[in-house]
Amino acid sequence: MRQILVTSALPYANGNIHLGHLLEHIQTDIWVRAMKAQGHQVTYVCADDAHGTSIMLKAQEKGITPQQLISEVKSSHQADFAKFLISYDNYHTTHSEENKEFSELIYRRLSAEGHISTKDVEQLFDPEKSLFLADRFVKGECPECSAKDQYGDNCEVCGTTYNATELINPYSTLSGATPVLKTSKHYFFNLPEFEDFLKQWTKDKDRLQSSVSNKLQEWFESGLASWDISRDGPYFGFKIPDTPEGEPDKYFYVWLDAPIGYMASFKNLCKQRQGSTDPLKPELNFDDYWLEQNQHKTELYHFIGKDIVYFHALFWPAMLAGAEYRTPTSVFAHGFLMVNGEKMSKSRGTFIQAETFAKHLHPEYLRYYFATKLSDKVEDMNLDFADFMQKVNSDMVGKVVNIASRSAGFIAKKYDGMLSETCAEPELVNDIVRTGEEIATAYENREFSRAMRLIMQCADKANEYIDSKKPWSMAKEEGKEQEVQQVCTVAINIFRQLMVYLAPVLPELTDNAKAFLNLDNLSFASRHDLLLGHQINKFKPLMQRIEQSQIDAMIEDSKQDLETTPTSSVATVTNDIKSSSNNTHDTAANDYIEFDDFAKVEMTVALVLNCKYVEGADKLLQFTLDIGKVQPINVFSGIRKFYQPDQLVNKKVICVTNLAPRKMKFGISEGMILSSGDPKTSLVVVTVPDDCKVGDKLA
């Protein structure tokens, strides 16, 4: 029996759970349930990520303490996850004694080995709030184009990146005060000292997905940098221990103690289980799972989104190795969730919270649909509601549940719920039993979509068998009573096996199926046991069809009015052109342009040949575009927080191609890619169908 510890990334404690969170936690939960069903001892822990400036400020805004805020949010998160049948063994918080203990211990061990250093850092400081300002809390005029109200790292008008200290007329978004420059000592984790270890660790083919491993090599090529692990007070978090007497309060940056929350949650569970004699909740030993010398005795897996790979595959293993703890057996990354082919949007009603989904649709519908889409690859997933409705209705209602519903009635009415003593089609049933090996392997390898295809193939075989035998016709023929019972017995046995296979995905449905089948156990091993001479209970509907009206109501319920009306693609372009040529950014209602000005804009269909991150720029992506000319062009676009580079490669976009080339810190930008929406919350790149020809102009 393998001993396995599993985690999901920690949700931040300042907002509600939405479908993006659920993708990861459902993926993890399915894997955990599948491994438990195969007889392994699996422990699944998680926690709320509860520290940081954002938590502190939100609590101030609500007039409560940070402790009250994170307690309320934690309760809300747990309630939402419970609706979707997520089976944590423990759900904790990073604001805990266990996390404080481990954070300080790891820091002290790293410091003792010389892996911590300090240096002075110059930052903007809000004199009214007495707070150092992160870039997102500073605005001012762009030093390049003078556009107003730009954030402290990147201009959303001209795309220039800069330091917050370069802003013209900066102001704090927290108080409106003019910030002052102030120097503070910061503490750094010397990540470059672990470069050799990390190069070897990240190339282990069983440790990371190949695409993740390859991506991380780019960080080594550009050179690892020391990591700033401190923040100045006021800050909601843990104070850094052993700082010099008289030094202002220093706190651990939230990303230092967040992954340590995995250890803390497990330690908390170990305390709860101490002395347990319950075989379902066995006693656990912390050292067995976390000490370096025990890493071949137990297994540790992290499920995360691809946007936090850097922290989990570089910082985290380096911290653990430096502090003499074991590193993860594997880190499993997944892609982002799209809805109807686009980023989740509040205005379109596709930014759907867990609570809203559960209000209108059964959570197991989402669990099944996610399972049909998830693989072991780092791929973005699209929740297409038309496909969602069709797949659930066709697969689950039309195929799987239909097997039981069309067979159970005959058994109940004619045979008092008793199945036949013999199996009339042993080869068919055994074939589906043997398929269980492939399904189990697919589950373990996180190839859930393959597992669902195999299960549906089994369901198809069962329905084909029932259709060929036509028990409803035989029931009308004299002398066919035993044959009807045998046909329905075969169908019920296959249904039972399908419930075994679907149990990790649909735990509530399979629990209800257990009641119908009069069984206590649906483990993977139980699929070998045929139900012969066995009495079943009266069948009750196990799953209802999804109606379009339910989806429409959920989307309508999810729509939110944005504070500002999103601009159209063309409006974004024309405002940007005007501001870059006139050095103004006045958005007053009468700020019009003439039609002749607009007619000058040349919009061209372009193919994205390549897209990559811009080193040192938090908001920029760099595009290589084919616009139908001999040479491709280079374009920088400030959309990094909305897109990963691989999402746009080979897509056809619209590019303004007659803008004067703009010299930027990172190179020359030769155009502008059209996008629509609110640049702060839901910016979406405008794409065109594949049949549009590269180089075509838009009229």
ABEGO torsion letter per residue (X at the ends): XBBBBBBBBBBBAABBBBAAAAAAAAAAAAAAAAAAAAGBBBBBBBBBBABEAAAAAAAAAAGBBAAAAAAAAAAAAAAAAAAAGBBBABBBBABBAAAAAAAAAAAAAAAAAGABBBBBBBBBBBAAAGBBBBAAABBEBBAAAGBBGBBAABBAAAGBBBBAAABBGBBBAAAGBBBBBBBBBBBBBBAAAAAAAAAAAAABAAABBAAAAAAAAAAAAAEBBBBBABBBOBBBEBBBBGBBBGBBBBBBBAAAAAAAAAAAAAAAAAAAABGBABAABBBBBAAAAABAAAAAABBBBBBBBAAAAAAAAAAAAAAAAAAGBBBBABBBBBBBBBBGGBBBBAAAGABBBAAAAAAABBAAAAAAAAAAABBABBBBBBBBAAAAAAAAAAAAAAAAAAAAAAAAAAAAAAAGGBBBABBABAAAAAAAAAAAAAAAAAAAAGBAAAAAAAAAAAAAAAAAAAAAAGAAAAAABBGAAAAAAAAAAAAAAAAAAAAAAAAAABAAAAAAAAAAAGBABABAAAAABBBBGBBBBBBBBABBBBBAAAAAAAAAAABBBBABBBBBAAAAAAAAAAAAAAGBBBABAABBBBAAAAAABBBBBBBBABBBBBBGBAABBBBBBBAGBABBBBBBBBAAAABBAAAABGBBBBBBAABBBBBBAAEBBABBBBBBEBAAAABBBBBBBAABBBGBBBX
